[in-house]
């Protein structure tokens, strides 16, 4: 369990009173209803809750991939909410690694080509992982030149994780990182997530997995777009 001295530490990423709603015809659906959170360096935080509770929407807002209708997200000392896309992309490249449920890999590039593409987006002077060592960490040293279509489900999950870690992000946001893998791969991915929440880095993951939630330092439960007490 990570102990945070809030008097001395600033959150790596934080959200203040996030609201997000969607219109379908005359109906209005609230995905987020005033969600606030702070995540500090060294923390591994799991966001759990039933389907439709707003977990993936929250993760997209934290990453600056979706704009909240109210509230704001701050990454380090910079606000990412309601900024031009070029600014949001720059903050993501320098600070945030994103691992979504699908679409993490460009089909026309090899595994190592996907890592290179992610690193090319980072601004000058940004941190970058060594691609060969990164592939070794995720157990894909022998698949560097493979195209995504030739990867197994477990290999694709680990390759996506490698892309998410390509720029040694201060915060890794992962949406169901073990959702479609076998038990052995889940253990490997979980170990890397746990390892990733170290030093000046933090990990935030949306998950239905009890194993992932049990390994987290802190669990945030969403119910109907709100943070549930207890």
C-alpha positions as CSV (number, residue, x, y, z in Angstrom):
1,X,0.0,0.0,0.0
2,X,1.4,3.4,-1.0
3,X,1.2,6.1,1.6
4,X,0.9,9.6,0.1
5,X,1.9,12.7,2.0
6,X,-0.5,15.1,0.3
7,X,1.1,18.1,1.9
8,X,4.3,17.4,0.0
9,X,3.2,15.6,-3.2
10,X,1.1,16.8,-6.1
11,X,-1.0,14.4,-8.0
12,X,0.3,13.1,-11.3
13,X,-3.2,13.3,-12.7
14,X,-6.4,14.6,-11.1
15,X,-10.0,15.2,-12.1
16,X,-12.4,17.8,-10.6
17,X,-16.1,17.4,-10.6
18,X,-16.4,15.7,-14.0
19,X,-19.7,15.5,-15.7
20,X,-20.4,13.8,-19.1
21,X,-23.8,13.3,-20.7
22,X,-25.0,12.0,-24.0
23,X,-28.2,12.7,-26.0
24,X,-30.0,10.0,-27.9
25,X,-33.1,11.6,-29.4
26,X,-34.9,13.4,-26.5
27,X,-33.2,11.2,-23.9
28,X,-30.2,12.4,-21.9
29,X,-27.9,9.9,-20.3
30,X,-25.4,10.9,-17.7
31,X,-22.2,8.9,-17.9
32,X,-20.4,10.9,-15.2
33,X,-22.0,12.8,-12.4
34,X,-19.4,14.9,-10.5
35,X,-16.5,12.5,-10.4
36,X,-13.3,13.7,-8.6
37,X,-10.1,11.9,-8.0
38,X,-6.4,12.3,-7.6
39,X,-3.7,9.8,-8.4
40,X,-0.1,10.1,-7.1
41,X,3.2,8.8,-8.2
42,X,3.8,5.3,-7.2
43,X,0.1,4.4,-7.0
44,X,-1.7,1.6,-8.8
45,X,-5.4,2.5,-8.8
46,X,-8.2,0.3,-10.1
47,X,-11.5,1.7,-11.2
48,X,-14.3,-0.8,-10.9
49,X,-18.1,-0.9,-11.2
50,X,-20.9,-2.5,-13.2
51,X,-21.1,-2.1,-17.0
52,X,-22.5,1.3,-17.9
53,X,-21.2,2.9,-14.7
54,X,-19.0,5.4,-16.5
55,X,-15.6,3.7,-16.1
56,X,-14.4,3.9,-19.7
57,X,-15.8,7.4,-20.1
58,X,-13.8,8.5,-17.1
59,X,-10.6,7.0,-18.5
60,X,-11.2,8.7,-21.9
61,X,-11.6,12.1,-20.1
62,X,-8.5,11.5,-18.0
63,X,-6.6,10.8,-21.3
64,X,-8.0,13.9,-23.0
65,X,-9.5,11.7,-25.6
66,X,-13.0,12.9,-24.7
67,X,-14.1,16.3,-23.3
68,X,-16.3,16.4,-20.2
69,X,-19.3,18.6,-20.2
70,X,-18.4,20.0,-16.8
71,X,-15.3,19.9,-14.6
72,X,-11.7,19.5,-15.7
73,X,-8.6,17.2,-15.7
74,X,-5.1,18.2,-14.8
75,X,-2.0,16.3,-15.8
76,X,1.0,17.4,-13.7
77,X,0.8,21.1,-13.7
78,X,-1.1,21.4,-17.0
79,X,-4.8,21.3,-17.6
80,X,-5.7,19.0,-20.5
81,X,-9.4,19.7,-20.6
82,X,-10.8,22.2,-23.1
83,X,-7.5,22.7,-24.8
84,X,-6.8,22.5,-28.6
85,X,-6.3,18.9,-29.8
86,X,-2.6,19.7,-30.6
87,X,-2.1,20.7,-27.0
88,X,-3.9,17.6,-25.6
89,X,-1.9,15.4,-27.9
90,X,1.4,17.0,-26.8
91,X,0.5,16.4,-23.1
92,X,-0.5,12.8,-23.8
93,X,2.7,12.1,-25.6
94,X,4.8,13.6,-22.8
95,X,2.9,12.3,-19.8
96,X,0.3,9.6,-20.6
97,X,0.4,6.1,-21.9
98,X,-3.0,4.8,-23.0
99,X,-4.0,1.2,-23.4
100,X,-7.5,0.8,-24.6
101,X,-9.6,-2.4,-25.0
102,X,-8.8,-2.5,-28.7
103,X,-7.2,-0.4,-31.4
104,X,-3.9,-0.1,-29.7
105,X,-1.9,-1.2,-32.7
106,X,-1.6,0.1,-36.3
107,X,-2.3,-2.9,-38.5
108,X,0.1,-1.8,-41.3
109,X,3.1,-1.6,-38.9
110,X,5.1,-4.3,-37.1
111,X,5.2,-4.5,-33.3
112,X,8.5,-2.5,-33.1
113,X,7.1,-0.1,-35.8
114,X,4.1,0.6,-33.6
115,X,6.5,1.5,-30.7
116,X,8.5,3.7,-33.0
117,X,5.4,5.5,-34.2
118,X,4.3,6.2,-30.6
119,X,7.8,7.5,-29.8
120,X,7.8,9.8,-32.8
121,X,4.8,11.6,-31.4
122,X,6.6,12.6,-28.2
123,X,8.0,16.1,-28.0
124,X,11.7,16.8,-28.1
125,X,13.4,15.9,-24.8
126,X,10.6,13.6,-23.7
127,X,11.4,10.3,-22.1
128,X,11.6,7.2,-24.4
129,X,12.0,3.6,-23.5
130,X,14.6,1.4,-25.3
131,X,12.4,-0.6,-27.8
132,X,14.5,-3.8,-27.6
133,X,14.4,-3.8,-23.8
134,X,10.7,-2.9,-23.8
135,X,9.9,-5.9,-26.0
136,X,12.0,-8.1,-23.8
137,X,10.0,-6.9,-20.7
138,X,6.7,-7.9,-22.4
139,X,8.1,-11.2,-23.7
140,X,7.9,-10.3,-27.4
141,X,11.6,-10.1,-28.3
142,X,11.1,-12.7,-31.0
143,X,8.0,-11.0,-32.4
144,X,9.4,-7.5,-33.1
145,X,8.8,-7.7,-36.8
146,X,5.4,-9.3,-36.6
147,X,2.3,-7.6,-37.9
148,X,-0.7,-7.2,-35.4
149,X,-2.9,-9.6,-37.5
150,X,-0.4,-12.5,-36.8
151,X,-0.4,-12.0,-33.1
152,X,-2.3,-14.1,-30.6
153,X,-4.7,-12.4,-28.2
154,X,-2.1,-12.6,-25.4
155,X,0.6,-11.3,-27.7
156,X,-1.6,-8.4,-28.9
157,X,-2.3,-7.4,-25.3
158,X,1.4,-7.4,-24.4
159,X,2.2,-5.5,-27.6
160,X,-0.4,-2.9,-26.8
161,X,1.1,-2.5,-23.3
162,X,4.5,-2.0,-24.9
163,X,3.1,0.8,-27.0
164,X,1.5,2.3,-23.9
165,X,4.9,2.3,-22.2
166,X,6.9,3.4,-25.2
167,X,7.5,6.9,-23.8
168,X,8.0,5.9,-20.2
169,X,4.8,7.8,-19.2
170,X,4.3,9.4,-15.8
171,X,0.8,7.8,-15.8
172,X,-0.5,4.7,-17.7
173,X,-4.2,4.6,-18.3
174,X,-5.4,1.1,-19.1
175,X,-9.0,0.0,-20.0
176,X,-9.6,-3.7,-19.2
177,X,-5.9,-4.6,-19.9
178,X,-6.6,-8.3,-19.0
179,X,-10.1,-8.5,-20.4
180,X,-9.5,-11.0,-23.2
181,X,-6.4,-12.9,-22.2
182,X,-5.8,-16.3,-20.5
183,X,-4.7,-16.6,-16.9
184,X,-1.0,-16.8,-17.6
185,X,-1.1,-13.7,-19.7
186,X,-3.2,-11.9,-17.1
187,X,-0.5,-12.7,-14.5
188,X,2.2,-11.3,-16.8
189,X,0.3,-8.1,-17.6
190,X,-0.7,-7.6,-14.0
191,X,3.0,-7.9,-13.0
192,X,3.9,-5.2,-15.5
193,X,1.2,-2.9,-14.3
194,X,2.3,-3.4,-10.7
195,X,5.9,-2.8,-11.8
196,X,4.8,0.3,-13.7
197,X,3.4,2.0,-10.6
198,X,6.8,2.8,-9.2
199,X,9.0,5.8,-8.6
200,X,7.5,8.8,-10.4
201,X,5.0,6.7,-12.3
202,X,1.3,5.8,-11.6
203,X,-1.1,3.4,-13.2
204,X,-4.9,3.7,-13.4
205,X,-6.8,0.8,-14.8
206,X,-10.5,0.1,-15.5
207,X,-11.2,-3.5,-14.8
208,X,-13.7,-6.2,-14.1
209,X,-11.0,-8.5,-12.9
210,X,-11.0,-9.3,-9.2
211,X,-7.3,-10.2,-9.4
212,X,-6.4,-6.8,-10.8
213,X,-8.5,-5.0,-8.3
214,X,-6.9,-7.1,-5.5
215,X,-3.4,-6.1,-6.6
216,X,-4.2,-2.4,-6.6
217,X,-3.2,0.1,-3.9
218,X,-6.5,1.7,-4.1
219,X,-9.9,0.8,-5.6
220,X,-12.4,3.5,-6.8
221,X,-15.9,2.2,-7.4
222,X,-18.3,3.9,-9.8
223,X,-22.0,3.4,-9.7
224,X,-24.3,5.3,-12.0
225,X,-21.6,7.7,-12.9
226,X,-20.7,8.6,-9.3
227,X,-17.9,7.5,-7.0
228,X,-19.5,5.2,-4.5
229,X,-18.7,5.5,-0.8
230,X,-16.9,2.6,0.9
